[in-house]
Amino acid sequence: MRGKKLYSLSFLLLFLAAGSIFYFKDSFLIASNSFKCLKCHKGKDSLETYFQQGRFKTAEELRKLVREGPKAGLHITSSDEDLEQAVRYLNLK
């Protein structure tokens, strides 16, 4: 009888641990895709569209476009951390 309780408790703990991992993994993915750039850059102005159109190909080109490009005035409040999140989001090198 005692062994049966131990197996039940072990199964319950394993089930709770697996559920927690799946829950936190999804919340982390949602948080990682909701950074400042994605608030404005949607649809035809999305970061992916700009990348596909060839406006930039590398992380350095993106940084230069944001800091010195024709729309640099709109990006004054964009921090270096925001830029690094965009670089990671687009998997640029």
Stockholm file with secondary structure:
# STOCKHOLM 1.0

chainA/1-93         MRGKKLYSLSFLLLFLAAGSIFYFKDSFLIASNSFKCLKCHKGKDSLETYFQQGRFKTAEELRKLVREGPKAGLHITSSDEDLEQAVRYLNLK
#=GR chainA/1-93 SS CHHHHHHHHHHHHHHHHHHHHHHHHHHHHHHHTCCTHHHHCCGGGCHHHHHHTTSCSSHHHHHHHHHHSTTGGGGTTCCHHHHHHHHHHHTCC
#=GC SS_cons        CHHHHHHHHHHHHHHHHHHHHHHHHHHHHHHHTCCTHHHHCCGGGCHHHHHHTTSCSSHHHHHHHHHHSTTGGGGTTCCHHHHHHHHHHHTCC
//
